[in-house]
Amino acid sequence: MTKKEITLDQLEVGDVATVVKISISGDLRRRLMEMGLTKNTVVTVIGKAPLGDPIEYKFRNYNLTLRKEEANKVIVEC
C-alpha cells in the first residue's frame, strides 16, 4: 500500500493522517506548532460544519478547529 500526500482539508470525517509539512508562515504557524501540530503528528478528523467549513481535528488529545483556507496549507500523508 502506497501512502499519498494531500492537504489536511481534503480528509473526510474519521480519516487519520500524519503531518508532513506546514506551509503556513508567521503567527499562525507559531501558534499551531505551540499547540502541538508539528511534523509527524497523527491527526484525526472529528467533524465538519454543515457547509464543510470549519473542520475539527484531534491530535495529541487536543481538539482544534481550522478554516479550510488554513487547513489546505498543512500537508499530510495518509
Buried (B, 14 or more C-beta within 10 A) or exposed (E): EEEEEBBBBBBEEEBEBBBBEBEBEEEEBEEBBEEEBEEEBEBBBBEBEEEEBBBBBBBEEEEBBBEBEBBBBBBBEB
